[in-house]
Amino acid sequence: MKTKDLRPQTDDQIATTLGEMKREQFNLRFQAATGQMEKPARVREVRRTIAKIKTLQGQRATVATKEA
């Protein structure tokens, strides 16, 4: 997922997306442990998407505290 796709989303939508990505990361960990992983590169993509979402949430929190 690209950052430009995440920016227009609301905070609730971003939180939902983060939950989905964490759930997928959990499932990928189990697939890796049992040797059933089809796309090993997906682990890296999910991890980076989670980082992008957390960065965006941090930026929004910083802007919100400066405005208040």
Long-range contacts (C-beta under 8 A, 24 or more apart in sequence): 1-49, 1-52, 3-52, 3-56, 6-52, 6-53, 6-56, 7-56, 11-57, 11-60, 14-53, 14-56, 14-57, 15-57, 17-53, 18-50, 18-53, 18-54, 18-57, 21-46, 21-49, 21-50, 21-53, 22-50, 25-50
